[in-house]
Amino acid sequence: MVLRLVFLGPPGAGKGTIAQRLCEAHGLLQISTGDLLREEAGKGTELGDRVKAIMESGKYVEDSTVAELVENKLKELGEKGFILDGFPRTIAQAETLEGILDKLGLKLNGAFDIEASDETIVERLSGRRSCGKCGKIYHLKNIQPKEEGKCDGCGSDLVQRNDDKPEVVKTRLETYKEKTAPLVKYYKEKGLLKVVDANGEVDENMQNVEAILKGVE
Ligand code: AP5
């Protein structure tokens, strides 16, 4: 079965960490709208500068920009499975996604709600470091690279994200609760929702996800 999944869940709950490992294990493509937007933000274009400012404020980039980036990626995919990590984040984005998948003749098999407590989230985000080149995710204490400050995969420097400052994290959590939390009900009503308790160690979380995947059709 080809897996086509959506990952919801608050900032810092561990969506990217689980998505990276699951994609490696199952040969899926991770489509992270955060990564796509950071790439856009680094281009120095008018659009990039606008996206950068929105991301650094903790608010969401407008639906049409994000949807276009996702549609382009999905069109390139063919039959390969994917995880949409951080998309959709609004009801409008979820409806747009349905339209894109319909056009491509594809169906989602699950919407995974990756959940962690506010306390866990703050601890995880304050220590997050990620590779400036390939995007691999680490943590100063919890998930350390073999060599301090360097990516295990490509050897590039690890960086701290500008939106991981405490005041921005507060806005990101508020934005999530206002705009994205309603998607839990949306996907529950479609029979696609799977809730993942991601408060534990990475290996434990991966076991939870793999167990849930056994029931996915
Ligand atoms: P995005 O980059 O997607 O950020 P996010 O959703 O806020 O999620 P994060 O990447 O912060 O966290 P995560 O859940 O992936 O956790 P991670 O695995 O890194 O989006 C950034 C911004 O882009 C948004 O604010 C918005 O402006 C814009 N944007 C993106 N998508 C958009 C959309 N669809 N529409 C509009 N705007 C959009 O883990 C966090 C840390 O914890 C890491 O250090 C990790 O090593 C550590 N960790 C993970 N799991 C564990 C564990 N089990 N135990 C201990 N530590 C752990």
Boltz pocket constraint, residues with backbone or C-beta under 6 A from the ligand:
constraints:
  - pocket:
      binder: B
      contacts: [[A, 9], [A, 10], [A, 11], [A, 12], [A, 13], [A, 14], [A, 15], [A, 16], [A, 17], [A, 18], [A, 32], [A, 33], [A, 34], [A, 35], [A, 37], [A, 54], [A, 55], [A, 56], [A, 58], [A, 59], [A, 60], [A, 61], [A, 62], [A, 63], [A, 66], [A, 85], [A, 86], [A, 87], [A, 88], [A, 89], [A, 93], [A, 124], [A, 125], [A, 127], [A, 128], [A, 129], [A, 137], [A, 138], [A, 139], [A, 140], [A, 142], [A, 143], [A, 163], [A, 172], [A, 198], [A, 199], [A, 200], [A, 201], [A, 202], [A, 203], [A, 205]]
      max_distance: 6.0
